[in-house]
Each structure stands twice: as structure tokens, then as C-alpha cells.
Amino acid sequence: MPAFDHFAVIAPLYARVPYSKTEVMREAASLPVRGCLLDVGGGTGRVASAIRDLVDEIIVTDVSFGMLKASPHAALTPLCSGSESLPFADNTFERVIMVDALHHVIDQAHTAREMFRVLKPGGLLIIEEPDIRTFGVKLIAIAEKLLWMRSHFLAPDQIVKLFASLRVGKSSIKIADGTVWVIIEK
């Protein structure tokens, strides 16, 4: 855990921001689906709450206890955990999502392997990230560096390459309005 938890500070504000890309996530994750969805780096659960009625159960993990604590969503199961060492058995989840968080993790390659490990065969893993190839996101990246947030943004093809050594069924990329969705099928 970082010495200073930037996310605990912004958690009360972040919890109030609605998730505006529900329909794209619904399509990318092929929702609704029976079973359990894991939201890695899910913070206050704002994304998970937007799709809660489309799955049986959602577990939200985040390294920031402050973010999880600020969640107003009682229907979600919060768990404080780093993305590089998920405390779940192999092949546990029908869907795994990570929204606007990959650029914040310490070891992106290890995080990719962990998310893939806990995904069931036939399941989908969706990574939604700001598109670093756009000018606005480049400014955000600079601002996050100035705030010592250790952010490291990847281009869409670099995200796909994180899964190159794994037994991926299919991968695809969707891009819209400065946002990238990388969809990995196990």
C-alpha cells in the first residue's frame, strides 16, 4: 500500500460520480450473466453498482480501504486487496472488470495474469482505461505524475500484450470518446 492514499482523500467525491458508460460495459461484458463478477480496483463500487442488477453477485476489490469504506452500495461485497495478489481460487468468476485502474497498479503484467487466473474458462475480462493516445488523457497523466500517483498509462495494444503469454481465447478492442475497452476471453 502506498505511504499516502490519494484515493482515500478523494473517495467521498468519487462515490458521488455516476458511471456514464453502463451500456458500453453491458455490451463489452455480455451482460446479463449468471454467477459472480469481480470488480478489480473498483474503489467505491460506482461501476459495480451500475451493473449490479445484471449479475448474481459482485465482489469489489481495491487496495484503498478508504475507497471501499466510502462505498454507499450495500449490495456489493467489498474486499481490501491488491490486484497483484487476488485472494481467490483459480477459475472463480464469470466476469472480471477493471475500470480506470490499470494505470494505477504497481505491476500491470502481474495484475493481468492474476485477473486472468481467477476468470472461469469461457469468461470475459474487461479492462476500461482512458485512451493515452488522446491529448486530454496525456494532460491527466502529467497531472497524476505531479500528484505522485505513480500512474503508468498503456496504449490499447500494450494492454492486449499483457496477455500474450496466456491462453487467451479471443481479444478485442473497443474505442469511443477517449476511452478504451480491452476485452479478453478465456
ABEGO torsion letter per residue (X at the ends): XBABBAAAAAAAAAAABBBAAAAAAAAAAGOBBBEBBBBBGAEAGAAAAAAAAABABBBBBBABAAAAAABABAABBBBBBBAABBBBBBGABABBBBBGAAAABABAAAAAAAAAAABBBGBBBBBBBBBAABAAAAAAAAAAAAAGAGBBBBBAAAAAAAAAABBBABBBBBBBGGBBBBBBBX
